[in-house]
Amino acid sequence: MIYTDLVRKAANISFEAHKNDKDKGGYPYFMHPMTLALQFDDEAAVCVALLHDVIEDHGDVYSLSYLKEQGFPDSVLDALVLLTHDKDVPYLDYVRKIKENDIARRVKLADLKHNSIAARNHGIKPPKYDLYQEAIKILE
């Protein structure tokens, strides 16, 4: 994790966007993007990790154009576009496209691995566990 003005901005946006969200285990959702962000040491990847679910979950308030206006560079925006899953695109096709961008690929791998941890949901393996494992193989 690194600490820059842009990372602070990403953390504040992520926290605000997810402040009322809980994960499937009942934890404050913000713990998820923060856990991912702590795994990276370059500014773009930290920002993408913090923001990776913001557009998908709260795009009505936090759009790509909003993030661009906030000063996020194309390297962050391009990765976020790839990480925002269009529900009309089959999941593994979406994952294969992510592989084309190194930042998106690294963040998605961290995301999939974190989402695969049964302890986050009272010891219950996530329903999409097998799909996540297939996606991990594609991205590794």
C-alpha positions as CSV (number, residue, x, y, z in Angstrom):
1,M,0.0,0.0,0.0
2,I,1.2,3.4,-0.8
3,Y,0.0,6.8,0.4
4,T,-0.5,9.5,-2.2
5,D,-3.1,12.2,-2.9
6,L,-4.7,10.1,-5.6
7,V,-4.9,7.0,-3.3
8,R,-6.5,9.2,-0.6
9,K,-9.0,10.3,-3.1
10,A,-9.7,6.7,-4.2
11,A,-10.1,5.6,-0.6
12,N,-12.5,8.4,0.2
13,I,-14.6,7.7,-2.8
14,S,-14.6,3.9,-2.2
15,F,-15.5,4.4,1.5
16,E,-18.3,6.9,0.7
17,A,-19.7,4.7,-2.0
18,H,-19.7,1.5,0.1
19,K,-20.4,3.1,3.5
20,N,-23.8,1.4,3.8
21,D,-22.9,-1.8,2.1
22,K,-22.2,-5.1,3.8
23,D,-20.6,-8.2,2.3
24,K,-22.3,-11.7,2.5
25,G,-20.7,-12.3,5.9
26,G,-22.1,-9.1,7.3
27,Y,-18.8,-7.2,7.3
28,P,-18.6,-3.6,6.2
29,Y,-18.0,-3.9,2.4
30,F,-15.2,-1.4,2.4
31,M,-13.0,-4.0,4.1
32,H,-12.9,-5.9,0.8
33,P,-11.4,-3.1,-1.5
34,M,-9.1,-2.1,1.4
35,T,-7.8,-5.7,1.7
36,L,-7.1,-5.7,-2.0
37,A,-5.4,-2.3,-2.0
38,L,-3.1,-3.4,0.8
39,Q,-1.6,-6.0,-1.6
40,F,-0.2,-3.5,-4.1
41,D,2.6,-1.0,-4.0
42,D,2.0,1.0,-7.2
43,E,-0.4,3.9,-7.2
44,A,-2.6,2.8,-10.2
45,A,-3.2,-0.7,-8.8
46,V,-4.0,0.6,-5.3
47,C,-6.5,3.1,-6.8
48,V,-8.1,0.4,-9.0
49,A,-8.3,-2.0,-6.1
50,L,-10.1,0.6,-4.0
51,L,-12.4,1.6,-6.8
52,H,-13.0,-1.8,-8.5
53,D,-16.6,-2.2,-7.4
54,V,-17.6,1.4,-7.2
55,I,-18.9,1.8,-10.8
56,E,-20.5,-1.7,-10.9
57,D,-22.3,-1.2,-7.5
58,H,-22.9,2.5,-7.5
59,G,-22.5,3.8,-11.0
60,D,-25.6,5.9,-10.7
61,V,-23.5,8.2,-8.4
62,Y,-19.9,7.3,-9.2
63,S,-19.6,7.0,-13.0
64,L,-16.5,6.7,-15.1
65,S,-16.9,10.3,-16.1
66,Y,-17.1,11.3,-12.5
67,L,-13.8,9.5,-11.7
68,K,-12.2,11.1,-14.7
69,E,-13.3,14.5,-13.5
70,Q,-11.7,13.6,-10.1
71,G,-8.3,13.3,-11.9
72,F,-7.8,9.6,-12.2
73,P,-5.5,8.8,-15.0
74,D,-6.3,6.7,-18.0
75,S,-4.3,3.7,-16.6
76,V,-6.8,3.6,-13.7
77,L,-9.9,4.3,-15.8
78,D,-9.0,1.7,-18.4
79,A,-8.6,-1.0,-15.8
80,L,-11.9,0.0,-14.1
81,V,-13.8,-0.2,-17.4
82,L,-12.5,-3.8,-17.8
83,L,-13.4,-4.7,-14.2
84,T,-16.9,-3.4,-14.5
85,H,-18.9,-6.6,-15.5
86,D,-21.6,-6.1,-18.0
87,K,-24.2,-8.7,-17.0
88,D,-24.9,-9.4,-20.7
89,V,-21.3,-10.6,-21.2
90,P,-20.7,-14.2,-20.1
91,Y,-18.5,-14.2,-17.0
92,L,-15.5,-16.1,-18.4
93,D,-15.5,-13.9,-21.5
94,Y,-15.4,-10.9,-19.2
95,V,-12.5,-12.5,-17.3
96,R,-10.6,-13.2,-20.6
97,K,-10.9,-9.6,-21.6
98,I,-9.4,-8.5,-18.2
99,K,-6.3,-10.5,-19.0
100,E,-5.4,-7.9,-21.6
101,N,-4.6,-5.2,-19.0
102,D,-2.0,-6.0,-16.4
103,I,-3.4,-3.7,-13.7
104,A,-7.0,-5.1,-14.1
105,R,-5.6,-8.7,-14.2
106,R,-3.6,-8.3,-10.9
107,V,-6.6,-6.6,-9.1
108,K,-9.1,-9.2,-10.4
109,L,-6.8,-12.0,-9.2
110,A,-6.6,-10.5,-5.8
111,D,-10.4,-10.0,-5.9
112,L,-11.2,-13.6,-6.9
113,K,-8.8,-15.0,-4.2
114,H,-10.4,-12.8,-1.5
115,N,-13.9,-13.7,-2.7
116,S,-13.0,-17.4,-2.5
117,I,-12.3,-17.3,1.3
118,A,-15.0,-19.2,3.0
119,A,-14.2,-17.6,6.4
120,R,-15.6,-14.3,5.0
121,N,-19.1,-16.0,5.0
122,H,-19.2,-17.9,8.3
123,G,-17.1,-20.8,6.8
124,I,-19.4,-21.3,3.8
125,K,-17.7,-21.6,0.5
126,P,-19.2,-19.0,-1.9
127,P,-21.7,-20.3,-4.4
128,K,-19.5,-19.2,-7.3
129,Y,-16.3,-20.8,-5.8
130,D,-15.8,-23.1,-8.8
131,L,-16.3,-20.3,-11.3
132,Y,-13.8,-18.2,-9.3
133,Q,-11.2,-20.9,-9.4
134,E,-11.7,-21.3,-13.2
135,A,-11.3,-17.5,-13.6
136,I,-8.1,-17.6,-11.4
137,K,-6.6,-20.2,-13.8
138,I,-7.4,-18.0,-16.8
139,L,-5.7,-14.9,-15.2
140,E,-2.6,-16.7,-13.8
